[in-house]
Amino acid sequence: MATAVEGHEFGLLGSLSGRQDGRPLDLGSPLQRAVLVRLLLAEGRQCGLDDLIDALWEEPPGNAVRSVQTYVYRIRLALGEERSRLETTQGGYRLDIPERAVDALRFERLIRDGEELRAARRTGPALRAFDAALALWSGEPLSGVPGPYAQRHRRRFAELRLNAQVARLGCADELGEHARVATELIALIADHPLREDLYALRMRALHRAGRAAEALAVYAAARDAMVAELGMDLGPELRELQSRILAGAEPDPVESRPGSEESGAAPDTDPATTTPADEAPAGVRPQQLPPAPGDFVGRERLWERLRLALRPSGEAVALAVLSGIGGVGKTALALRFAHGIRGDYPDGQLYVDLRGDGGQPADPADVLVDFLLALGMPAAEIPATPTARAGAYRTLTADRRILVLLDNASDTAQVTPLLPGTPGNSALITTRHRSLVPPGATRFEVPLPDQEEAVAMLGRFTGDAEIAADPDLALELVHACGQLPLALRIIGARAAARPGRGLGAQLLRLRAEEHQLDELRAGGISVEATFQVGYRALAPAQARAMRLCALLDAADFPVAVAAVLLDQPEAETEDQLEHLVEAGLLEPHSADRYRFHDLVRAFAARRADREDPAADREAALVYGPSPPVAPTARTPPRTVRRHSYG
């Protein structure tokens, strides 16, 4: 909590709090608090209405402007002054609160002071500045404050805190507190196992404490962590440090001489050994691709089209997108293809699972940290802001030939910062979302395998002898799996686990509709779980549309029928159905008709049985003698009878 200044003090480095003359302020609702945070961190500069709206919502509601104006009004009341410090400006607002009254701003000021003092070789005062900065923390910063702006600054403050902890320990080590520094670093390394600067600092402290063997053990642990997590060796700083320790030399001659705190003498430097921070480390060639599936089969035509799209070009970054429903084999195809063209990209391959088909997609700013580490940038030099990280990433990939595989992407905004910027590089993206097509990219829909390919896939999973023994049975089993590669893989795993049962028994169990999805699970994977991931991301109205339309007794259906069933206008219904198409849970069949994959239909019907009232389910099972028409404001929805729609 900041020291009271001119009646006001605000705490952001923990649960948001405010006081006036020692009296707690009522800071209002969570969104009102988010507006206050945005104004406080502007440091007295104007915040436009758009700035405040963007701070609160990724997708603003229709009443966003009025809501922000209401929150600003209530903040004025909370400040409780006759002449409010919260001023209305042309196009926005400005909060006149001194820097020293906001603990987060004081924290940043103290860090800057500490860095300047340390650069001037005034180690003692620098240590005291870092101690004072860290003492301001009382918990997770901006705890309970919603909105993208608060989330970004939570991460930023956490990164600043870690850097301050490292700098503080560096100062303590320079002042001779080697054993204490080595001990405190144990917990920090456990929390941040990919920060090479933490390992380096612990190695120095242990060596200076006369524990060289332990220092070398830290080096081995760091190397094991980097290889296991990133598939790469350690950076030059740690390798040089190991060599000096093995030789019995001082680990860092410059840092071992703190110098006079009063003299302000600059540290010695050797220009010949200085490497620019933005220069790509020589010889670092990341090889991050997971293993390609050994049982991959088919997809020859799509493979050739991909090969043309991702041929290295001297004119632009080659981009390709693989989209398709869950379980269709996008990742398997992408991995097999990426391994097949590794020779075209001698400078390495980067890979990340962006988790875009789940509830917590990966933050591209965090992915950039991993990519920069893989490309050889020391952890201490990674920029703090997402924009600067993206710039450093494109600098390190410039004039190189690197393949980037972005798996399970959620949207274009997520992948854009992760795309290389210069010709010669390529990026392959997989996603369930049809609209994810960055500028310049070629999109390929990964279809279900044809009948022949699907039988070949099943044979690869079960063994070709099983297929040859009864080709007709294999074909029936392929149809029962909807020709979905994930389902075929699961059936193959189950057959391998129970070789005496045979494919016939598998088919009989799959034909029991109430158990179909239960049979399609093995070894921690299941068709139902794959569909569930996309289903959970739907809005309630979209999920209801999926459930009820899946109960229609027809191979496909028009928008008009779905509108009657859902009791809503055709335009609204079409929007919902198109969202299902975008999410890979429904297929367009013609201009205004749609259809479900058989297993998606089975999944949605099961969800309907569990979530929808019996009356709603019955409406989908009773059809009229003629195709229904869409309801209007004056036409109530009609009951419909079973028939096929033409």
NUSE-770118 format. One line per 4 residues: for each residue y, z, x of C-alpha. Coordinates in steps of 0.05 Angstrom, whole numbers. Layout:
<recs>
Y/Z/X | ...
</recs>
This chain:
<recs>
0/0/0 | 68/-19/26 | 120/34/41 | 171/41/-15
231/-4/-3 | 291/-8/-48 | 250/20/-105 | 193/-30/-104
126/-34/-68 | 67/-80/-82 | -5/-77/-57 | -46/-141/-53
-97/-122/0 | -143/-89/-50 | -135/-82/-125 | -66/-109/-145
-17/-52/-154 | 58/-42/-160 | 106/16/-160 | 180/27/-173
210/90/-144 | 139/118/-137 | 122/104/-210 | 63/58/-224
82/-8/-258 | 42/-38/-315 | 27/-107/-287 | -4/-133/-351
-62/-180/-364 | -102/-214/-309 | -65/-281/-317 | 2/-245/-316
-19/-213/-251 | -37/-281/-224 | 34/-305/-238 | 62/-244/-203
19/-257/-141 | 43/-329/-138 | 115/-306/-141 | 106/-251/-89
71/-295/-38 | 126/-347/-45 | 168/-299/-2 | 232/-308/-41
226/-384/-48 | 228/-420/-115 | 163/-430/-153 | 164/-488/-201
130/-486/-268 | 77/-533/-242 | 64/-486/-183 | 52/-428/-230
8/-468/-277 | -34/-494/-218 | -41/-422/-194 | -74/-401/-260
-118/-459/-282 | -158/-517/-253 | -152/-550/-321 | -90/-523/-357
-93/-511/-432 | -45/-545/-479 | -1/-483/-484 | 3/-472/-409
80/-477/-403 | 92/-428/-460 | 40/-380/-432 | 72/-380/-363
141/-368/-394 | 113/-309/-432 | 82/-279/-370 | 147/-286/-332
185/-251/-388 | 135/-193/-387 | 140/-188/-311 | 216/-180/-318
204/-123/-368 | 154/-91/-320 | 203/-92/-262 | 249/-50/-306
316/-66/-276 | 382/-79/-310 | 392/-139/-263 | 323/-167/-253
300/-191/-185 | 262/-247/-221 | 312/-304/-228 | 307/-367/-268
323/-428/-226 | 327/-502/-242 | 255/-520/-256 | 224/-453/-240
232/-381/-218 | 247/-340/-156 | 227/-268/-143 | 273/-231/-95
228/-178/-64 | 234/-162/10 | 176/-180/55 | 167/-107/77
155/-86/4 | 91/-129/-1 | 32/-104/40 | 2/-174/48
66/-201/78 | 73/-142/124 | 1/-153/145 | 16/-225/166
79/-204/202 | 42/-150/242 | -12/-201/261 | 42/-249/287
74/-192/326 | 7/-173/356 | -7/-245/377 | 61/-252/410
53/-185/446 | -16/-204/470 | 8/-271/495 | 62/-234/534
7/-191/566 | 33/-128/530 | -38/-107/510 | -24/-36/488
32/-53/438 | -10/-112/414 | -69/-66/399 | -23/-20/360
4/-79/319 | -67/-102/301 | -87/-30/283 | -26/-24/237
-42/-90/204 | -115/-72/190 | -96/-3/164 | -61/-36/105
-127/-58/75 | -159/-19/18 | -212/-67/-8 | -223/-139/-29
-154/-172/-30 | -126/-192/-98 | -186/-159/-131 | -191/-178/-205
-136/-231/-201 | -160/-297/-232 | -142/-369/-216 | -151/-419/-160
-89/-395/-122 | -114/-323/-117 | -183/-347/-97 | -156/-389/-40
-114/-331/-15 | -172/-283/-20 | -210/-327/29 | -148/-337/73
-134/-262/78 | -207/-248/93 | -204/-299/150 | -139/-269/177
-170/-200/175 | -231/-223/214 | -186/-256/266 | -145/-193/271
-208/-151/281 | -230/-197/337 | -161/-195/370 | -159/-119/364
-227/-112/397 | -205/-161/451 | -145/-117/466 | -189/-54/468
-237/-88/516 | -179/-108/562 | -157/-35/562 | -226/-12/585
-259/10/520 | -320/-34/534 | -376/9/503 | -338/21/438
-321/-53/431 | -394/-74/442 | -417/-25/389 | -366/-45/336
-384/-119/346 | -456/-107/323 | -436/-103/249 | -386/-160/255
-437/-207/285 | -487/-188/230 | -435/-207/178 | -412/-271/214
-473/-296/253 | -442/-365/268 | -377/-341/301 | -387/-356/375
-324/-317/394 | -357/-253/370 | -418/-264/414 | -373/-280/473
-332/-217/464 | -394/-173/460 | -424/-206/522 | -359/-192/561
-357/-120/537 | -430/-106/554 | -424/-138/623 | -361/-99/639
-397/-35/616 | -451/-50/668 | -502/-75/617 | -513/-146/642
-584/-151/615 | -560/-134/545 | -504/-185/552 | -555/-239/568
-597/-217/508 | -535/-229/464 | -531/-299/491 | -604/-312/473
-592/-284/403 | -531/-329/394 | -570/-390/416 | -628/-375/368
-579/-366/310 | -543/-432/323 | -607/-471/330 | -638/-441/268
-577/-449/224 | -542/-511/252 | -594/-546/294 | -547/-547/354
-537/-513/421 | -482/-464/440 | -413/-486/459 | -386/-491/531
-351/-422/528 | -415/-384/519 | -454/-427/568 | -400/-415/621
-400/-341/606 | -476/-337/614 | -471/-373/682 | -418/-324/707
-459/-264/685 | -522/-292/718 | -481/-303/782 | -456/-231/779
-383/-255/774 | -329/-225/730 | -340/-255/660 | -267/-276/651
-220/-267/710 | -158/-279/668 | -173/-231/612 | -199/-178/660
-128/-169/686 | -86/-144/626 | -24/-141/670 | 36/-96/663
57/-82/592 | 129/-84/614 | 130/-144/660 | 115/-196/608
78/-237/662 | 43/-298/635 | -32/-304/648 | -56/-350/703
-80/-419/679 | -113/-477/713 | -89/-542/681 | -149/-578/710
-197/-536/669 | -157/-536/604 | -187/-577/547 | -143/-598/488
-165/-564/424 | -170/-630/387 | -212/-666/439 | -283/-678/416
-332/-638/459 | -374/-685/500 | -447/-692/484 | -447/-654/418
-489/-696/371 | -508/-657/308 | -577/-672/279 | -573/-634/213
-617/-677/168 | -673/-637/135 | -743/-667/143 | -755/-730/103
-811/-723/51 | -875/-749/81 | -903/-771/14 | -845/-817/-4
-866/-884/-35 | -833/-944/-66 | -759/-957/-79 | -759/-1020/-35
-708/-1059/-74 | -659/-1001/-78 | -671/-988/-4 | -649/-1058/15
-586/-1053/-28 | -569/-987/5 | -581/-1017/73 | -527/-1069/60
-478/-1019/31 | -484/-970/90 | -484/-1019/147 | -434/-993/198
-368/-1030/191 | -309/-1040/237 | -262/-1045/177 | -275/-983/134
-319/-922/126 | -383/-944/91 | -394/-903/28 | -452/-903/-22
-468/-858/-81 | -537/-846/-110 | -534/-820/-182 | -588/-806/-233
-621/-753/-276 | -649/-689/-245 | -718/-699/-216 | -713/-774/-207
-717/-769/-131 | -645/-778/-107 | -650/-729/-50 | -719/-754/-28
-693/-825/-25 | -629/-804/11 | -666/-764/64 | -718/-818/76
-664/-871/80 | -618/-829/126 | -675/-817/174 | -692/-891/173
-622/-911/196 | -610/-856/247 | -610/-908/302 | -547/-938/273
-510/-871/283 | -521/-848/355 | -466/-795/350 | -505/-754/300
-518/-738/227 | -486/-683/185 | -518/-655/121 | -498/-606/67
-525/-586/-1 | -461/-581/-43 | -496/-546/-101 | -458/-589/-150
-512/-586/-203 | -506/-510/-208 | -455/-458/-229 | -427/-446/-159
-412/-511/-123 | -399/-506/-49 | -325/-500/-28 | -308/-560/16
-264/-515/58 | -325/-474/76 | -367/-536/88 | -314/-561/137
-323/-498/178 | -397/-513/185 | -384/-586/202 | -332/-568/255
-380/-518/287 | -434/-571/287 | -387/-620/320 | -374/-570/376
-308/-538/358 | -306/-465/380 | -303/-418/320 | -238/-387/344
-203/-454/342 | -222/-473/271 | -157/-479/230 | -144/-430/173
-123/-480/119 | -168/-531/85 | -119/-587/100 | -118/-572/174
-194/-566/176 | -200/-635/143 | -153/-663/196 | -192/-631/253
-257/-658/223 | -230/-729/220 | -204/-722/291 | -272/-702/317
-307/-759/280 | -256/-812/299 | -282/-869/343 | -353/-845/334
-412/-867/292 | -436/-809/249 | -474/-809/183 | -455/-755/133
-504/-739/77 | -470/-701/20 | -526/-678/-26 | -518/-654/-99
-443/-666/-104 | -405/-643/-165 | -343/-687/-167 | -298/-732/-125
-251/-675/-108 | -308/-637/-75 | -330/-695/-30 | -263/-725/-11
-245/-675/44 | -315/-684/74 | -311/-760/83 | -298/-786/154
-233/-824/161 | -248/-880/210 | -291/-943/210 | -359/-938/242
-377/-875/204 | -415/-874/138 | -426/-825/82 | -484/-823/31
-473/-780/-31 | -524/-758/-83 | -502/-732/-151 | -523/-726/-224
-453/-747/-246 | -442/-821/-259 | -366/-818/-252 | -368/-792/-181
-348/-854/-143 | -297/-844/-87 | -251/-903/-72 | -288/-957/-34
-357/-929/-51 | -415/-968/-80 | -453/-931/-135 | -528/-940/-144
-564/-912/-205 | -632/-886/-183 | -678/-908/-240 | -745/-882/-260
-798/-917/-218 | -834/-973/-254 | -905/-964/-276 | -936/-990/-212
-891/-948/-167 | -903/-886/-209 | -979/-893/-203 | -971/-903/-128
-928/-839/-125 | -981/-800/-163 | -1034/-827/-115 | -993/-804/-55
-989/-734/-86 | -1061/-728/-111 | -1098/-773/-63 | -1113/-847/-74
-1187/-832/-88 | -1169/-796/-153 | -1129/-856/-177 | -1182/-907/-157
-1235/-868/-194 | -1200/-878/-261 | -1138/-923/-261 | -1130/-920/-336
-1129/-844/-336 | -1078/-844/-279 | -1034/-891/-320 | -1037/-845/-381
-1019/-786/-337 | -959/-824/-309 | -935/-838/-380 | -945/-765/-400
-899/-746/-342 | -846/-795/-366 | -853/-830/-298 | -807/-776/-270
-821/-767/-195 | -811/-691/-197 | -863/-685/-254 | -911/-730/-215
-902/-687/-153 | -917/-623/-192 | -979/-653/-224 | -1002/-674/-155
-991/-604/-128 | -1030/-574/-187 | -1087/-624/-177 | -1090/-607/-103
-1093/-533/-119 | -1150/-542/-169 | -1191/-601/-143 | -1249/-587/-189
-1208/-592/-252 | -1192/-667/-247 | -1136/-709/-275 | -1167/-711/-344
-1156/-636/-353 | -1084/-644/-330 | -1073/-698/-382 | -1102/-657/-439
-1057/-598/-423 | -995/-643/-419 | -1010/-673/-487 | -1001/-605/-520
-926/-612/-533 | -913/-537/-539 | -941/-528/-468 | -917/-592/-436
-860/-562/-397 | -901/-501/-378 | -951/-547/-344 | -897/-581/-303
-884/-524/-255 | -916/-508/-189 | -898/-474/-123 | -829/-450/-145
-806/-517/-173 | -807/-539/-246 | -780/-594/-289 | -751/-544/-339
-712/-508/-284 | -684/-574/-259 | -657/-592/-328 | -634/-520/-340
-585/-525/-282 | -547/-582/-315 | -553/-552/-385 | -520/-487/-364
-459/-525/-340 | -446/-555/-409 | -393/-531/-457 | -423/-497/-519
-407/-557/-565 | -439/-606/-515 | -501/-562/-508 | -508/-559/-584
-502/-634/-590 | -556/-643/-538 | -603/-594/-573 | -596/-623/-643
-596/-696/-624 | -660/-685/-586 | -694/-667/-652 | -679/-735/-683
-744/-772/-698 | -725/-837/-665 | -732/-870/-597 | -656/-878/-596
-598/-864/-642 | -527/-888/-657 | -463/-848/-654 | -458/-849/-730
-524/-812/-739 | -505/-759/-688 | -437/-750/-722 | -470/-735/-789
-520/-688/-758 | -465/-650/-720 | -417/-652/-780 | -358/-678/-741
-319/-743/-731 | -350/-800/-692 | -296/-799/-638 | -310/-726/-622
-385/-738/-624 | -380/-797/-577 | -340/-755/-527 | -395/-703/-527
-450/-754/-519 | -413/-788/-462 | -407/-721/-427 | -483/-714/-432
-489/-783/-402 | -442/-763/-346 | -484/-700/-333 | -548/-741/-328
-578/-710/-391 | -574/-771/-437 | -579/-846/-426 | -535/-901/-456
-581/-951/-491 | -531/-1003/-517 | -458/-1006/-537 | -461/-946/-584
-533/-921/-580 | -564/-867/-536 | -633/-842/-518 | -665/-783/-482
-717/-785/-428 | -780/-757/-459 | -780/-694/-416 | -706/-682/-426
-718/-688/-501 | -775/-637/-496 | -730/-589/-457 | -672/-596/-507
-719/-586/-567 | -746/-522/-536 | -674/-497/-527 | -660/-515/-600
-720/-473/-623 | -693/-414/-584 | -618/-421/-597 | -605/-456/-664
-614/-431/-735 | -673/-460/-774 | -625/-495/-822 | -592/-534/-766
-659/-555/-738 | -684/-576/-806 | -624/-622/-816 | -646/-663/-756
-716/-671/-784 | -698/-695/-854 | -673/-767/-860 | -645/-809/-918
-668/-877/-942 | -612/-914/-905 | -575/-903/-841 | -522/-850/-851
-448/-861/-841 | -402/-818/-801 | -368/-762/-840 | -294/-767/-855
-244/-716/-880 | -265/-734/-951 | -338/-749/-940 | -383/-689/-929
-444/-699/-884 | -505/-723/-922 | -576/-700/-915 | -616/-755/-883
-690/-773/-889 | -741/-793/-837 | -736/-866/-817 | -724/-910/-756
-653/-932/-742 | -641/-1006/-733
</recs>
